[in-house]
Amino acid sequence: MIGYLLRRMVSAIAVMAMVGSFVFLLVRLAPGDPAAIIAGPTATQAMVAGIREQMGLNDAIAVQFVHWVQDILRGNLGTSIFSGEAVSGLIAQRVQPTISLSILTVIFSVITGVSFGVLAAWRTGGLIDRLLTAFSSLGYSIPVFVVGYFLIYVFAIRTHWLPVQGYVPIGGGFWPWFSHLVLPTLALSLSYIAFIARITRASLLEVLSEDYMRTAAAKGASSYAMLFHHALKNAGVPILTVIGLSFAGLIGGVVLTETVFNIPGVGRLVVDAINGRDYPIIQGVLILVSGLYVLINLVVDLSYTLVDPRIRY
């Protein structure tokens, strides 16, 4: 286990090094001059040159990269071009809505998706199985923004049951906080529910077709015992993998969902930074997101031994 953990950590560091290099070059080589943006349209060439010198943009790309990596290792994600605030501080101000939305989405998606998959496998070939299979195909195909606008129209504009947009911190009360996240959570969860349900169903059906499951049935084991005590546990590895990948993939969906529902989270911060070409914010968020993605995959890999004790590294 220790050897496997060390190999996975080395692999994670290598991945982060490649991601960091890509993020740095992508932003640096993108069109647009940060110094000219800061100086404004009325600035003279001398003013732009002075800002470039102050930001170190006149240094070679390799020198800029070394300085940037040193700052990252010290926990300094840079300073916003427009606000002049530390990028880490700006992210901290926006992180609560994003974390709240992500946690609610993961909980709802896992519970609903696994339940649907188990029910479909239990009633395979029946009406429930066909309905859930159709739902999975449809839910995985509809874009998040389409689901979001539909939910807004039905539950906010037509019925006025839930707020249209915005976010209330949890300190402002549980119901105001929760009510502002119901529609975004539903919109963001649909595709993940469909994906988890499909993988759960397929994994369970594969396990149920094994010889030892037929032997258990021949010995008089109930359908409940076969499904929940044997099949679900042995099908846990692919299900756990999908859950981990879904949680990591929430990052892209959160950006779009926060934009649709006007939630002031990290996703909106990224969108605003891209529109304004605020390079330090873009770099800082991408590095944090990449680190989180690598960490989640590492945790999922290490969790395999808990789900299936037959796996040894």
CYANA upper distance limits for C-alpha pairs under 8 A (distance plus 0.5 A):
  1 MET  CA      5 LEU  CA      6.55
  1 MET  CA    312 ARG  CA      7.96
  1 MET  CA    313 TYR  CA      6.02
  2 ILE  CA      6 LEU  CA      6.66
  3 GLY  CA      7 ARG  CA      6.72
  3 GLY  CA    313 TYR  CA      8.37
  4 TYR  CA      8 ARG  CA      6.62
  4 TYR  CA    313 TYR  CA      6.42
  5 LEU  CA      9 MET  CA      6.62
  5 LEU  CA    302 LEU  CA      8.24
  6 LEU  CA     10 VAL  CA      6.67
  7 ARG  CA     11 SER  CA      6.62
  8 ARG  CA     12 ALA  CA      6.55
  8 ARG  CA    298 LEU  CA      7.38
  9 MET  CA     13 ILE  CA      6.69
  9 MET  CA    298 LEU  CA      8.38
 10 VAL  CA     14 ALA  CA      6.75
 11 SER  CA     15 VAL  CA      6.69
 12 ALA  CA     16 MET  CA      6.67
 12 ALA  CA    294 VAL  CA      6.72
 12 ALA  CA    295 LEU  CA      8.32
 12 ALA  CA    298 LEU  CA      8.26
 13 ILE  CA     17 ALA  CA      6.64
 14 ALA  CA     18 MET  CA      6.86
 15 VAL  CA     19 VAL  CA      6.63
 15 VAL  CA    294 VAL  CA      8.36
 16 MET  CA     20 GLY  CA      6.39
 16 MET  CA    290 SER  CA      7.62
 16 MET  CA    291 GLY  CA      7.27
 16 MET  CA    294 VAL  CA      8.25
 17 ALA  CA     21 SER  CA      6.74
 18 MET  CA     22 PHE  CA      6.70
 19 VAL  CA     23 VAL  CA      6.57
 19 VAL  CA    287 ILE  CA      8.17
 19 VAL  CA    290 SER  CA      7.77
 20 GLY  CA     24 PHE  CA      6.60
 20 GLY  CA    287 ILE  CA      7.12
 21 SER  CA     25 LEU  CA      6.68
 21 SER  CA     65 PHE  CA      8.46
 22 PHE  CA     26 LEU  CA      6.35
 23 VAL  CA     27 VAL  CA      6.71
 23 VAL  CA    283 GLN  CA      6.85
 23 VAL  CA    286 LEU  CA      7.71
 23 VAL  CA    287 ILE  CA      8.14
 24 PHE  CA     28 ARG  CA      6.57
 24 PHE  CA     65 PHE  CA      7.58
 24 PHE  CA    283 GLN  CA      7.47
 25 LEU  CA     29 LEU  CA      6.27
 26 LEU  CA     30 ALA  CA      6.57
 27 VAL  CA    279 TYR  CA      6.93
 27 VAL  CA    282 ILE  CA      8.48
 27 VAL  CA    283 GLN  CA      7.83
 32 GLY  CA     36 ALA  CA      8.48
 32 GLY  CA     37 ILE  CA      8.32
 32 GLY  CA    277 ARG  CA      8.27
 33 ASP  CA     37 ILE  CA      6.83
 34 PRO  CA     38 ILE  CA      6.70
 34 PRO  CA     81 ILE  CA      8.19
 34 PRO  CA    277 ARG  CA      7.81
 34 PRO  CA    278 ASP  CA      8.06
 34 PRO  CA    279 TYR  CA      8.06
 35 ALA  CA     39 ALA  CA      6.60
 35 ALA  CA     48 VAL  CA      6.07
 35 ALA  CA     49 ALA  CA      8.12
 35 ALA  CA     51 ILE  CA      6.03
 35 ALA  CA     52 ARG  CA      5.93
 36 ALA  CA     40 GLY  CA      6.58
 36 ALA  CA     41 PRO  CA      7.93
 36 ALA  CA     43 ALA  CA      8.18
 36 ALA  CA     48 VAL  CA      6.07
 37 ILE  CA     41 PRO  CA      8.03
 38 ILE  CA     81 ILE  CA      7.06
 38 ILE  CA     82 PHE  CA      7.24
 39 ALA  CA     43 ALA  CA      6.01
 39 ALA  CA     47 MET  CA      7.40
 39 ALA  CA     48 VAL  CA      6.60
 39 ALA  CA     51 ILE  CA      8.08
 43 ALA  CA     47 MET  CA      6.56
 43 ALA  CA     48 VAL  CA      7.29
 44 THR  CA     48 VAL  CA      6.97
 45 GLN  CA     49 ALA  CA      6.56
 46 ALA  CA     50 GLY  CA      6.65
 47 MET  CA     51 ILE  CA      6.86
 48 VAL  CA     52 ARG  CA      6.70
 49 ALA  CA     53 GLU  CA      6.72
 50 GLY  CA     54 GLN  CA      6.72
 51 ILE  CA     55 MET  CA      6.65
 52 ARG  CA     56 GLY  CA      6.56
 52 ARG  CA     57 LEU  CA      5.58
 52 ARG  CA     58 ASN  CA      6.74
 53 GLU  CA     57 LEU  CA      6.66
 53 GLU  CA     58 ASN  CA      6.43
 56 GLY  CA     64 GLN  CA      7.57
 57 LEU  CA     64 GLN  CA      7.84
 59 ASP  CA     63 VAL  CA      6.65
 59 ASP  CA     64 GLN  CA      6.74
 60 ALA  CA     64 GLN  CA      6.79
 61 ILE  CA     65 PHE  CA      6.60
 62 ALA  CA     66 VAL  CA      6.79
 63 VAL  CA     67 HIS  CA      6.81
 64 GLN  CA     68 TRP  CA      6.55
 65 PHE  CA     69 VAL  CA      6.62
 66 VAL  CA     70 GLN  CA      6.72
 67 HIS  CA     71 ASP  CA      6.79
 68 TRP  CA     72 ILE  CA      6.75
 69 VAL  CA     73 LEU  CA      6.69
 70 GLN  CA     74 ARG  CA      6.87
 71 ASP  CA     75 GLY  CA      6.84
 71 ASP  CA     76 ASN  CA      5.41
 71 ASP  CA     77 LEU  CA      7.15
 71 ASP  CA     78 GLY  CA      8.01
 72 ILE  CA     76 ASN  CA      5.71
 72 ILE  CA     77 LEU  CA      6.18
 76 ASN  CA     88 SER  CA      7.80
 77 LEU  CA     86 ALA  CA      7.79
 77 LEU  CA     87 VAL  CA      6.19
 77 LEU  CA     88 SER  CA      6.52
 77 LEU  CA    280 PRO  CA      7.56
 77 LEU  CA    281 ILE  CA      8.38
 77 LEU  CA    283 GLN  CA      8.32
 77 LEU  CA    284 GLY  CA      5.78
 78 GLY  CA     86 ALA  CA      6.53
 78 GLY  CA     87 VAL  CA      6.14
 78 GLY  CA     88 SER  CA      8.23
 78 GLY  CA    280 PRO  CA      6.10
 78 GLY  CA    281 ILE  CA      8.10
 78 GLY  CA    284 GLY  CA      7.86
 79 THR  CA     84 GLY  CA      6.29
 79 THR  CA     85 GLU  CA      6.04
 79 THR  CA     86 ALA  CA      4.94
 79 THR  CA     87 VAL  CA      5.79
 79 THR  CA    280 PRO  CA      6.68
 79 THR  CA    281 ILE  CA      8.08
 80 SER  CA     84 GLY  CA      5.47
 80 SER  CA     85 GLU  CA      6.00
 80 SER  CA     86 ALA  CA      6.69
 80 SER  CA     87 VAL  CA      6.34
 80 SER  CA    278 ASP  CA      6.93
 80 SER  CA    279 TYR  CA      8.22
 80 SER  CA    280 PRO  CA      6.30
 80 SER  CA    281 ILE  CA      6.58
 81 ILE  CA    278 ASP  CA      6.13
 81 ILE  CA    279 TYR  CA      7.96
 81 ILE  CA    280 PRO  CA      7.67
 82 PHE  CA    278 ASP  CA      7.63
 85 GLU  CA     89 GLY  CA      7.54
 85 GLU  CA     90 LEU  CA      7.51
 86 ALA  CA     90 LEU  CA      6.96
 87 VAL  CA     91 ILE  CA      6.69
 87 VAL  CA    280 PRO  CA      7.46
 87 VAL  CA    281 ILE  CA      6.20
 87 VAL  CA    284 GLY  CA      7.22
 88 SER  CA     92 ALA  CA      6.63
 88 SER  CA    284 GLY  CA      8.10
 89 GLY  CA     93 GLN  CA      6.78
 90 LEU  CA     94 ARG  CA      7.05
 91 ILE  CA     95 VAL  CA      6.35
 91 ILE  CA    266 VAL  CA      6.84
 91 ILE  CA    269 LEU  CA      8.35
 91 ILE  CA    285 VAL  CA      8.13
 92 ALA  CA     96 GLN  CA      8.20
 94 ARG  CA     98 THR  CA      7.66
 94 ARG  CA    264 PRO  CA      6.81
 94 ARG  CA    265 GLY  CA      5.00
 94 ARG  CA    266 VAL  CA      5.73
 94 ARG  CA    269 LEU  CA      7.98
 95 VAL  CA     99 ILE  CA      6.55
 95 VAL  CA    265 GLY  CA      6.41
 95 VAL  CA    266 VAL  CA      6.32
 96 GLN  CA    100 SER  CA      6.50
 96 GLN  CA    169 PRO  CA      8.20
 96 GLN  CA    265 GLY  CA      7.64
 97 PRO  CA    101 LEU  CA      6.60
 97 PRO  CA    167 TYR  CA      7.57
 97 PRO  CA    169 PRO  CA      8.03
 97 PRO  CA    263 ILE  CA      7.58
 97 PRO  CA    264 PRO  CA      7.37
 97 PRO  CA    265 GLY  CA      5.64
 97 PRO  CA    266 VAL  CA      8.37
 98 THR  CA    102 SER  CA      6.54
 98 THR  CA    254 VAL  CA      7.65
 98 THR  CA    265 GLY  CA      5.63
 98 THR  CA    266 VAL  CA      6.61
 98 THR  CA    267 GLY  CA      7.94
 99 ILE  CA    103 ILE  CA      6.50
100 SER  CA    104 LEU  CA      6.72
101 LEU  CA    105 THR  CA      6.55
101 LEU  CA    181 LEU  CA      6.97
101 LEU  CA    184 PRO  CA      7.86
101 LEU  CA    185 THR  CA      6.76
101 LEU  CA    254 VAL  CA      8.31
102 SER  CA    106 VAL  CA      6.61
102 SER  CA    185 THR  CA      8.48
102 SER  CA    247 PHE  CA      8.21
102 SER  CA    250 LEU  CA      7.33
102 SER  CA    254 VAL  CA      8.02
103 ILE  CA    107 ILE  CA      6.68
104 LEU  CA    108 PHE  CA      6.56
104 LEU  CA    185 THR  CA      7.02
105 THR  CA    109 SER  CA      6.29
105 THR  CA    185 THR  CA      5.70
105 THR  CA    186 LEU  CA      8.00
105 THR  CA    188 LEU  CA      7.28
105 THR  CA    189 SER  CA      6.02
106 VAL  CA    110 VAL  CA      6.42
106 VAL  CA    189 SER  CA      8.11
106 VAL  CA    247 PHE  CA      6.90
107 ILE  CA    111 ILE  CA      6.66
108 PHE  CA    112 THR  CA      6.43
108 PHE  CA    189 SER  CA      7.62
109 SER  CA    113 GLY  CA      6.00
109 SER  CA    189 SER  CA      6.00
109 SER  CA    190 LEU  CA      8.06
109 SER  CA    192 TYR  CA      6.49
109 SER  CA    193 ILE  CA      5.33
109 SER  CA    196 ILE  CA      8.22
110 VAL  CA    114 VAL  CA      6.30
110 VAL  CA    193 ILE  CA      7.41
110 VAL  CA    196 ILE  CA      7.62
110 VAL  CA    243 ILE  CA      7.49
111 ILE  CA    115 SER  CA      6.57
112 THR  CA    116 PHE  CA      6.55
112 THR  CA    193 ILE  CA      6.83
112 THR  CA    197 ALA  CA      8.45
113 GLY  CA    117 GLY  CA      6.63
113 GLY  CA    192 TYR  CA      7.97
113 GLY  CA    193 ILE  CA      4.80
113 GLY  CA    194 ALA  CA      6.93
113 GLY  CA    195 PHE  CA      8.02
113 GLY  CA    196 ILE  CA      5.54
113 GLY  CA    197 ALA  CA      4.89
113 GLY  CA    200 THR  CA      8.33
114 VAL  CA    118 VAL  CA      6.57
114 VAL  CA    193 ILE  CA      8.45
114 VAL  CA    196 ILE  CA      6.81
114 VAL  CA    197 ALA  CA      6.01
114 VAL  CA    200 THR  CA      6.58
115 SER  CA    119 LEU  CA      6.59
115 SER  CA    197 ALA  CA      7.95
116 PHE  CA    120 ALA  CA      6.56
116 PHE  CA    132 LEU  CA      7.34
116 PHE  CA    197 ALA  CA      6.04
117 GLY  CA    121 ALA  CA      6.67
117 GLY  CA    196 ILE  CA      7.84
117 GLY  CA    197 ALA  CA      4.62
117 GLY  CA    198 ARG  CA      6.65
117 GLY  CA    199 ILE  CA      7.89
117 GLY  CA    200 THR  CA      5.36
117 GLY  CA    201 ARG  CA      4.89
118 VAL  CA    122 TRP  CA      6.52
118 VAL  CA    197 ALA  CA      8.26
118 VAL  CA    200 THR  CA      7.12
118 VAL  CA    201 ARG  CA      6.51
118 VAL  CA    204 LEU  CA      7.84
119 LEU  CA    123 ARG  CA      6.67
119 LEU  CA    128 ILE  CA      8.21
119 LEU  CA    129 ASP  CA      7.88
120 ALA  CA    124 THR  CA      6.06
120 ALA  CA    128 ILE  CA      6.81
120 ALA  CA    129 ASP  CA      4.78
120 ALA  CA    130 ARG  CA      8.36
120 ALA  CA    132 LEU  CA      6.97
120 ALA  CA    133 THR  CA      8.15
120 ALA  CA    201 ARG  CA      6.72
121 ALA  CA    129 ASP  CA      7.55
121 ALA  CA    201 ARG  CA      5.59
121 ALA  CA    202 ALA  CA      8.16
121 ALA  CA    204 LEU  CA      6.88
121 ALA  CA    205 LEU  CA      6.57
122 TRP  CA    227 LEU  CA      7.99
123 ARG  CA    127 LEU  CA      8.40
123 ARG  CA    128 ILE  CA      7.00
123 ARG  CA    129 ASP  CA      6.30
124 THR  CA    128 ILE  CA      8.36
124 THR  CA    129 ASP  CA      5.80
125 GLY  CA    129 ASP  CA      6.37
125 GLY  CA    130 ARG  CA      7.28
126 GLY  CA    130 ARG  CA      6.84
127 LEU  CA    131 LEU  CA      6.61
128 ILE  CA    132 LEU  CA      6.56
129 ASP  CA    133 THR  CA      6.49
130 ARG  CA    134 ALA  CA      6.62
131 LEU  CA    135 PHE  CA      6.65
132 LEU  CA    136 SER  CA      6.58
133 THR  CA    137 SER  CA      6.80
133 THR  CA    198 ARG  CA      7.78
134 ALA  CA    138 LEU  CA      6.63
135 PHE  CA    139 GLY  CA      6.28
135 PHE  CA    194 ALA  CA      7.51
136 SER  CA    140 TYR  CA      6.51
136 SER  CA    191 SER  CA      8.35
136 SER  CA    193 ILE  CA      8.03
136 SER  CA    194 ALA  CA      4.57
136 SER  CA    195 PHE  CA      7.26
136 SER  CA    197 ALA  CA      7.44
136 SER  CA    198 ARG  CA      7.06
137 SER  CA    141 SER  CA      6.86
137 SER  CA    194 ALA  CA      7.42
138 LEU  CA    142 ILE  CA      6.92
139 GLY  CA    190 LEU  CA      6.09
139 GLY  CA    191 SER  CA      5.63
139 GLY  CA    193 ILE  CA      8.31
139 GLY  CA    194 ALA  CA      6.10
140 TYR  CA    190 LEU  CA      7.68
140 TYR  CA    191 SER  CA      4.90
140 TYR  CA    192 TYR  CA      7.88
140 TYR  CA    194 ALA  CA      6.12
140 TYR  CA    195 PHE  CA      7.04
141 SER  CA    191 SER  CA      7.93
142 ILE  CA    146 VAL  CA      7.29
142 ILE  CA    147 VAL  CA      7.49
142 ILE  CA    191 SER  CA      8.09
143 PRO  CA    147 VAL  CA      7.12
144 VAL  CA    148 GLY  CA      6.56
144 VAL  CA    187 ALA  CA      6.38
144 VAL  CA    188 LEU  CA      6.57
144 VAL  CA    191 SER  CA      8.34
144 VAL  CA    253 GLY  CA      7.80
144 VAL  CA    256 LEU  CA      8.01
144 VAL  CA    257 THR  CA      7.52
145 PHE  CA    149 TYR  CA      6.62
145 PHE  CA    187 ALA  CA      8.14
145 PHE  CA    256 LEU  CA      7.50
145 PHE  CA    257 THR  CA      7.30
145 PHE  CA    260 VAL  CA      7.11
146 VAL  CA    150 PHE  CA      6.70
147 VAL  CA    151 LEU  CA      6.65
147 VAL  CA    187 ALA  CA      5.88
148 GLY  CA    152 ILE  CA      6.69
148 GLY  CA    183 LEU  CA      7.68
148 GLY  CA    184 PRO  CA      7.32
148 GLY  CA    187 ALA  CA      5.57
148 GLY  CA    188 LEU  CA      8.48
148 GLY  CA    257 THR  CA      7.90
148 GLY  CA    260 VAL  CA      7.42
148 GLY  CA    261 PHE  CA      8.24
149 TYR  CA    153 TYR  CA      6.65
149 TYR  CA    260 VAL  CA      8.06
150 PHE  CA    154 VAL  CA      6.74
151 LEU  CA    155 PHE  CA      6.20
151 LEU  CA    156 ALA  CA      7.86
151 LEU  CA    183 LEU  CA      6.97
151 LEU  CA    187 ALA  CA      7.92
152 ILE  CA    156 ALA  CA      5.47
152 ILE  CA    157 ILE  CA      6.80
152 ILE  CA    164 VAL  CA      6.47
152 ILE  CA    183 LEU  CA      7.80
153 TYR  CA    157 ILE  CA      5.40
153 TYR  CA    158 ARG  CA      6.50
154 VAL  CA    158 ARG  CA      5.69
154 VAL  CA    159 THR  CA      6.86
155 PHE  CA    159 THR  CA      5.75
155 PHE  CA    160 HIS  CA      6.42
155 PHE  CA    161 TRP  CA      6.04
155 PHE  CA    162 LEU  CA      6.45
156 ALA  CA    160 HIS  CA      4.88
156 ALA  CA    161 TRP  CA      6.28
156 ALA  CA    162 LEU  CA      5.64
156 ALA  CA    163 PRO  CA      6.25
156 ALA  CA    164 VAL  CA      5.82
157 ILE  CA    164 VAL  CA      7.90
162 LEU  CA    179 SER  CA      6.71
162 LEU  CA    180 HIS  CA      7.62
162 LEU  CA    182 VAL  CA      8.43
162 LEU  CA    183 LEU  CA      8.24
163 PRO  CA    179 SER  CA      7.46
163 PRO  CA    180 HIS  CA      6.42
164 VAL  CA    180 HIS  CA      8.23
164 VAL  CA    261 PHE  CA      7.42
165 GLN  CA    180 HIS  CA      7.31
165 GLN  CA    261 PHE  CA      5.12
165 GLN  CA    262 ASN  CA      5.98
165 GLN  CA    263 ILE  CA      7.27
166 GLY  CA    180 HIS  CA      7.13
166 GLY  CA    261 PHE  CA      6.96
166 GLY  CA    262 ASN  CA      5.87
166 GLY  CA    263 ILE  CA      5.45
166 GLY  CA    264 PRO  CA      7.77
167 TYR  CA    177 TRP  CA      7.32
167 TYR  CA    180 HIS  CA      6.19
167 TYR  CA    181 LEU  CA      7.96
167 TYR  CA    263 ILE  CA      6.15
167 TYR  CA    264 PRO  CA      7.58
168 VAL  CA    172 GLY  CA      6.86
168 VAL  CA    176 PRO  CA      6.63
168 VAL  CA    177 TRP  CA      5.43
168 VAL  CA    180 HIS  CA      7.41
169 PRO  CA    173 GLY  CA      8.15
169 PRO  CA    177 TRP  CA      6.31
170 ILE  CA    174 PHE  CA      6.30
170 ILE  CA    176 PRO  CA      8.26
170 ILE  CA    177 TRP  CA      5.66
170 ILE  CA    178 PHE  CA      8.49
172 GLY  CA    176 PRO  CA      7.39
172 GLY  CA    177 TRP  CA      7.47
173 GLY  CA    177 TRP  CA      6.71
174 PHE  CA    178 PHE  CA      6.40
175 TRP  CA    179 SER  CA      6.18
176 PRO  CA    180 HIS  CA      6.84
177 TRP  CA    181 LEU  CA      7.25
178 PHE  CA    182 VAL  CA      6.75
179 SER  CA    183 LEU  CA      8.40
180 HIS  CA    184 PRO  CA      8.29
181 LEU  CA    185 THR  CA      6.36
182 VAL  CA    186 LEU  CA      6.71
183 LEU  CA    187 ALA  CA      6.62
184 PRO  CA    188 LEU  CA      6.52
184 PRO  CA    257 THR  CA      6.82
184 PRO  CA    258 GLU  CA      8.17
184 PRO  CA    261 PHE  CA      7.31
185 THR  CA    189 SER  CA      6.30
186 LEU  CA    190 LEU  CA      6.78
187 ALA  CA    257 THR  CA      8.10
188 LEU  CA    192 TYR  CA      8.12
188 LEU  CA    253 GLY  CA      7.08
188 LEU  CA    254 VAL  CA      7.92
188 LEU  CA    257 THR  CA      7.28
189 SER  CA    193 ILE  CA      6.42
190 LEU  CA    194 ALA  CA      6.81
191 SER  CA    195 PHE  CA      6.68
192 TYR  CA    196 ILE  CA      6.49
192 TYR  CA    246 SER  CA      6.95
193 ILE  CA    197 ALA  CA      6.43
194 ALA  CA    198 ARG  CA      6.69
195 PHE  CA    199 ILE  CA      6.85
195 PHE  CA    242 VAL  CA      8.42
196 ILE  CA    200 THR  CA      6.45
196 ILE  CA    239 ILE  CA      7.53
196 ILE  CA    242 VAL  CA      6.96
196 ILE  CA    243 ILE  CA      7.45
197 ALA  CA    201 ARG  CA      6.57
198 ARG  CA    202 ALA  CA      6.68
199 ILE  CA    203 SER  CA      6.47
199 ILE  CA    238 PRO  CA      7.82
199 ILE  CA    239 ILE  CA      6.94
199 ILE  CA    242 VAL  CA      8.02
200 THR  CA    204 LEU  CA      6.57
200 THR  CA    235 ALA  CA      8.12
200 THR  CA    238 PRO  CA      8.41
200 THR  CA    239 ILE  CA      6.36
201 ARG  CA    205 LEU  CA      6.65
202 ALA  CA    206 GLU  CA      6.72
203 SER  CA    207 VAL  CA      6.82
203 SER  CA    235 ALA  CA      5.86
203 SER  CA    238 PRO  CA      7.59
203 SER  CA    239 ILE  CA      8.08
204 LEU  CA    208 LEU  CA      6.51
204 LEU  CA    227 LEU  CA      8.38
204 LEU  CA    231 ALA  CA      6.49
204 LEU  CA    232 LEU  CA      6.83
204 LEU  CA    235 ALA  CA      6.30
205 LEU  CA    209 SER  CA      6.81
206 GLU  CA    210 GLU  CA      7.50
207 VAL  CA    213 MET  CA      7.97
207 VAL  CA    231 ALA  CA      6.23
207 VAL  CA    234 ASN  CA      7.52
207 VAL  CA    235 ALA  CA      7.00
208 LEU  CA    213 MET  CA      6.20
208 LEU  CA    214 ARG  CA      8.10
208 LEU  CA    227 LEU  CA      8.31
208 LEU  CA    231 ALA  CA      6.70
209 SER  CA    213 MET  CA      7.24
209 SER  CA    214 ARG  CA      7.69
210 GLU  CA    214 ARG  CA      7.20
211 ASP  CA    215 THR  CA      6.70
212 TYR  CA    216 ALA  CA      6.67
213 MET  CA    217 ALA  CA      6.77
213 MET  CA    226 MET  CA      7.60
213 MET  CA    230 HIS  CA      8.49
213 MET  CA    231 ALA  CA      8.37
214 ARG  CA    218 ALA  CA      6.64
215 THR  CA    219 LYS  CA      6.79
216 ALA  CA    220 GLY  CA      7.11
216 ALA  CA    221 ALA  CA      6.04
216 ALA  CA    226 MET  CA      7.86
217 ALA  CA    221 ALA  CA      5.54
217 ALA  CA    222 SER  CA      7.62
217 ALA  CA    223 SER  CA      8.41
217 ALA  CA    226 MET  CA      8.07
221 ALA  CA    225 ALA  CA      6.87
221 ALA  CA    226 MET  CA      6.97
222 SER  CA    226 MET  CA      6.71
223 SER  CA    227 LEU  CA      6.49
224 TYR  CA    228 PHE  CA      6.45
224 TYR  CA    229 HIS  CA      8.18
225 ALA  CA    229 HIS  CA      5.56
225 ALA  CA    230 HIS  CA      7.33
226 MET  CA    230 HIS  CA      5.71
226 MET  CA    231 ALA  CA      6.51
227 LEU  CA    231 ALA  CA      5.44
227 LEU  CA    232 LEU  CA      6.47
228 PHE  CA    232 LEU  CA      5.72
228 PHE  CA    233 LYS  CA      7.69
229 HIS  CA    233 LYS  CA      7.11
230 HIS  CA    234 ASN  CA      6.82
231 ALA  CA    235 ALA  CA      6.51
232 LEU  CA    236 GLY  CA      6.61
233 LYS  CA    307 VAL  CA      7.38
233 LYS  CA    308 ASP  CA      7.89
234 ASN  CA    307 VAL  CA      8.30
234 ASN  CA    308 ASP  CA      7.14
235 ALA  CA    239 ILE  CA      7.27
236 GLY  CA    240 LEU  CA      6.32
236 GLY  CA    307 VAL  CA      6.52
236 GLY  CA    308 ASP  CA      7.84
237 VAL  CA    241 THR  CA      6.71
237 VAL  CA    304 TYR  CA      6.63
237 VAL  CA    307 VAL  CA      6.94
237 VAL  CA    308 ASP  CA      7.51
238 PRO  CA    242 VAL  CA      6.70
239 ILE  CA    243 ILE  CA      6.74
240 LEU  CA    244 GLY  CA      6.68
240 LEU  CA    300 VAL  CA      7.51
240 LEU  CA    304 TYR  CA      8.40
241 THR  CA    245 LEU  CA      6.68
241 THR  CA    300 VAL  CA      6.93
242 VAL  CA    246 SER  CA      6.41
243 ILE  CA    247 PHE  CA      6.68
244 GLY  CA    248 ALA  CA      6.81
244 GLY  CA    296 ILE  CA      6.93
244 GLY  CA    297 ASN  CA      7.09
244 GLY  CA    300 VAL  CA      6.54
245 LEU  CA    249 GLY  CA      6.43
245 LEU  CA    296 ILE  CA      8.43
245 LEU  CA    297 ASN  CA      7.74
246 SER  CA    250 LEU  CA      6.69
247 PHE  CA    251 ILE  CA      8.37
247 PHE  CA    296 ILE  CA      8.49
248 ALA  CA    292 LEU  CA      7.97
248 ALA  CA    293 TYR  CA      5.77
248 ALA  CA    296 ILE  CA      7.17
249 GLY  CA    253 GLY  CA      7.64
250 LEU  CA    254 VAL  CA      6.37
251 ILE  CA    255 VAL  CA      7.16
251 ILE  CA    267 GLY  CA      8.47
251 ILE  CA    289 VAL  CA      7.88
252 GLY  CA    256 LEU  CA      7.49
253 GLY  CA    257 THR  CA      6.55
254 VAL  CA    258 GLU  CA      6.31
254 VAL  CA    267 GLY  CA      6.54
255 VAL  CA    259 THR  CA      6.85
255 VAL  CA    266 VAL  CA      7.95
255 VAL  CA    267 GLY  CA      4.36
255 VAL  CA    268 ARG  CA      6.80
255 VAL  CA    270 VAL  CA      8.13
255 VAL  CA    271 VAL  CA      8.01
256 LEU  CA    260 VAL  CA      6.80
256 LEU  CA    267 GLY  CA      7.75
257 THR  CA    261 PHE  CA      6.67
258 GLU  CA    262 ASN  CA      5.94
258 GLU  CA    263 ILE  CA      5.15
258 GLU  CA    264 PRO  CA      7.49
258 GLU  CA    265 GLY  CA      7.19
258 GLU  CA    267 GLY  CA      6.59
258 GLU  CA    268 ARG  CA      6.59
259 THR  CA    263 ILE  CA      7.10
259 THR  CA    267 GLY  CA      7.83
259 THR  CA    268 ARG  CA      6.44
262 ASN  CA    268 ARG  CA      8.25
263 ILE  CA    268 ARG  CA      7.56
264 PRO  CA    268 ARG  CA      6.32
264 PRO  CA    269 LEU  CA      7.79
265 GLY  CA    269 LEU  CA      6.91
266 VAL  CA    270 VAL  CA      6.76
266 VAL  CA    285 VAL  CA      8.41
267 GLY  CA    271 VAL  CA      6.88
268 ARG  CA    272 ASP  CA      6.62
269 LEU  CA    273 ALA  CA      6.58
270 VAL  CA    274 ILE  CA      6.59
270 VAL  CA    281 ILE  CA      7.64
270 VAL  CA    282 ILE  CA      6.65
270 VAL  CA    285 VAL  CA      7.76
271 VAL  CA    275 ASN  CA      6.74
272 ASP  CA    276 GLY  CA      6.67
273 ALA  CA    277 ARG  CA      6.08
273 ALA  CA    278 ASP  CA      5.26
273 ALA  CA    279 TYR  CA      7.67
273 ALA  CA    281 ILE  CA      6.80
273 ALA  CA    282 ILE  CA      6.78
274 ILE  CA    278 ASP  CA      6.90
274 ILE  CA    279 TYR  CA      8.22
274 ILE  CA    282 ILE  CA      7.40
278 ASP  CA    282 ILE  CA      7.09
279 TYR  CA    283 GLN  CA      6.61
280 PRO  CA    284 GLY  CA      6.50
281 ILE  CA    285 VAL  CA      6.59
282 ILE  CA    286 LEU  CA      6.62
283 GLN  CA    287 ILE  CA      6.63
284 GLY  CA    288 LEU  CA      6.79
285 VAL  CA    289 VAL  CA      6.50
286 LEU  CA    290 SER  CA      6.48
287 ILE  CA    291 GLY  CA      6.62
288 LEU  CA    292 LEU  CA      6.66
289 VAL  CA    293 TYR  CA      6.66
290 SER  CA    294 VAL  CA      6.73
291 GLY  CA    295 LEU  CA      6.60
292 LEU  CA    296 ILE  CA      6.62
293 TYR  CA    297 ASN  CA      6.86
294 VAL  CA    298 LEU  CA      6.71
295 LEU  CA    299 VAL  CA      6.73
296 ILE  CA    300 VAL  CA      6.66
297 ASN  CA    301 ASP  CA      6.69
298 LEU  CA    302 LEU  CA      6.82
299 VAL  CA    303 SER  CA      6.58
300 VAL  CA    304 TYR  CA      7.20
302 LEU  CA    306 LEU  CA      8.47
303 SER  CA    307 VAL  CA      7.02
304 TYR  CA    308 ASP  CA      6.47
304 TYR  CA    309 PRO  CA      8.44
304 TYR  CA    311 ILE  CA      7.54
305 THR  CA    309 PRO  CA      5.65
305 THR  CA    310 ARG  CA      7.78
305 THR  CA    311 ILE  CA      5.99
305 THR  CA    312 ARG  CA      7.19
